Amino acid sequence: MTRRFGSIQYLRGLAAALVVASHAFLYPLIDEPMLYGRWGWLGVILFFVISGFIMVVVTGEEAFEGWLFLRRRAVRVIPMYWAATLFTAGLSLLAPQLFKSMTFDWSQLWRSLLFIPFYNETSGGIHPIYKLGWTLNYEVYFYLCFALLCFLRSIPRVVILTIWFSGLALSGLVGRPEGDLAIFYTGYMPLAFCAGMVLGVMANRKTTSAPPVALWGAGLVALGGLVLGMLWPSTVVEDWAAFLCALAFASCTVFLAIELNERIRPIRLLEQIGDASYSTYLSHIYVIGALSAVAYASFGYSGMYLPIAVLGIGCATLAGWLLHIGIERPLMKWLAPLAAKTSSPAALERV
């Protein structure tokens, strides 16, 4: 990265914490309370805004080498996700009783590994074998689109991608797309990448600090977006209006993190949580599931729901950090030569 954005690492940790908290509180419940579901949804939206921002900042204002960019993204994303997918597939084959709803399917496995969206009958949605991987299907789609325009400078690249993603989202909203791929790629979640890319362009061209009125305004919009996004009445978590509110929160929060970056003192613990956010995201569902199963079997539900959920959040965060330092970081160090100009695992962690 041209500039060091420690504040963005903190937000990565926050995004992961929102997803973890959502699943920790939802795990033992049959019905899905809207608020708990939207915590995780907000975390994903924040992740996507951060991703759009980082991709623009690390590639700079000029054209870039698309193949090198994709190799770097592959080294960062694929190994850990493939490990999680193969682990899940193996468990579903050898111990299907551990899953609420899961069946092994070879065609689903290869499509999951290749980031090809498909309707999963066991989950009731367009999800890979490892359900959390739906977000990575969007990430990889974004990376490919971004790399295809590598020959352009950043502003025209961002404009074209924003028009592309917005057009698809609009067609999905007003039309009736058919087929798994059409439904998935006409979703509105990629608009979060667009917001992040715009913030990245602003950061690349930033020469002065925003005035206090802009900071206060962004703070108020973020607060309003958070409240409305969480409480917006709807029969589904993934509501259009709620998404726009959550996107306003995520975008303004990232904007504030950029503007206040130099004023925020480094906090090593929060940086480490941010560095480990990918490992935490990929592993937390198993940590929460195992802990909750043992705890509820031992103590029951009465009076234990909140303590077990909170304990699950802490254990999942710790497990993610241990996985990061024990497996993810050494793996990135080993694979770093594949990323050519990237010389250290620390650099890969933040891109």
Helices and strands as residue ranges (DSSP letters): H 6-26, H 34-59, H 66-94, G 96-98, H 106-113, E 119-120, E 125-126, G 131-133, H 134-148, H 154-174, H 180-185, H 191-204, H 212-231, H 240-259, G 261-263, H 268-275, H 277-299, H 305-323, I 324-328, H 329-335, G 336-339, H 345-349
